[in-house]
Amino acid sequence: MYGWIWRHLPGNVWVKAVVSLLLVLAIVFVLFQWVFPWAEPLLPFNDVTVNGGGSAG
């Protein structure tokens, strides 16, 4: 898959490297702006159960 993407990018090696970096940054931006906020309520990270039966101190 990565070879196919690399072959289809325009330019020489340096241009392909810069375009690849920009693509990765764009994907990370989309993930943090829209995908992760959408998925966060669906994940069980805030469903913590703590029993109050123990004694402290």
C-alpha positions in Angstrom: 0.0 0.0 0.0 2.7 2.5 0.9 4.7 1.6 -2.2 1.6 2.3 -4.3 1.1 5.7 -2.6 4.8 6.6 -3.1 4.8 5.7 -6.8 1.7 7.9 -7.4 3.1 11.0 -5.7 4.5 13.6 -8.0 8.1 14.8 -8.2 11.4 13.5 -7.1 12.3 12.0 -3.7 12.4 15.3 -1.8 9.1 16.5 -3.2 7.5 13.1 -2.4 8.9 13.2 1.1 7.4 16.7 1.7 4.1 15.7 0.2 4.1 12.6 2.3 4.7 14.6 5.4 2.0 17.0 4.5 -0.4 14.1 4.0 0.4 12.6 7.4 -0.1 16.0 9.1 -3.4 16.5 7.3 -4.6 13.0 8.4 -3.5 13.7 12.0 -5.3 17.0 11.9 -8.5 15.4 10.7 -8.3 12.7 13.3 -7.9 15.2 16.2 -10.4 17.7 14.9 -13.3 15.4 14.0 -12.8 11.7 14.4 -11.5 11.6 18.0 -14.1 14.0 19.4 -16.8 12.0 17.7 -15.6 8.7 19.1 -14.8 9.9 22.6 -18.3 9.6 24.0 -18.5 6.0 22.6 -15.4 4.9 24.5 -15.6 3.6 28.1 -12.7 5.7 29.6 -15.0 7.6 32.1 -16.9 4.5 33.3 -14.8 3.9 36.4 -16.2 2.0 39.4 -14.6 2.5 42.8 -15.8 0.6 45.8 -16.2 2.6 49.0 -15.9 -0.4 51.4 -12.3 0.0 52.4 -10.8 2.0 55.2 -8.1 4.6 54.6 -5.5 5.8 57.0 
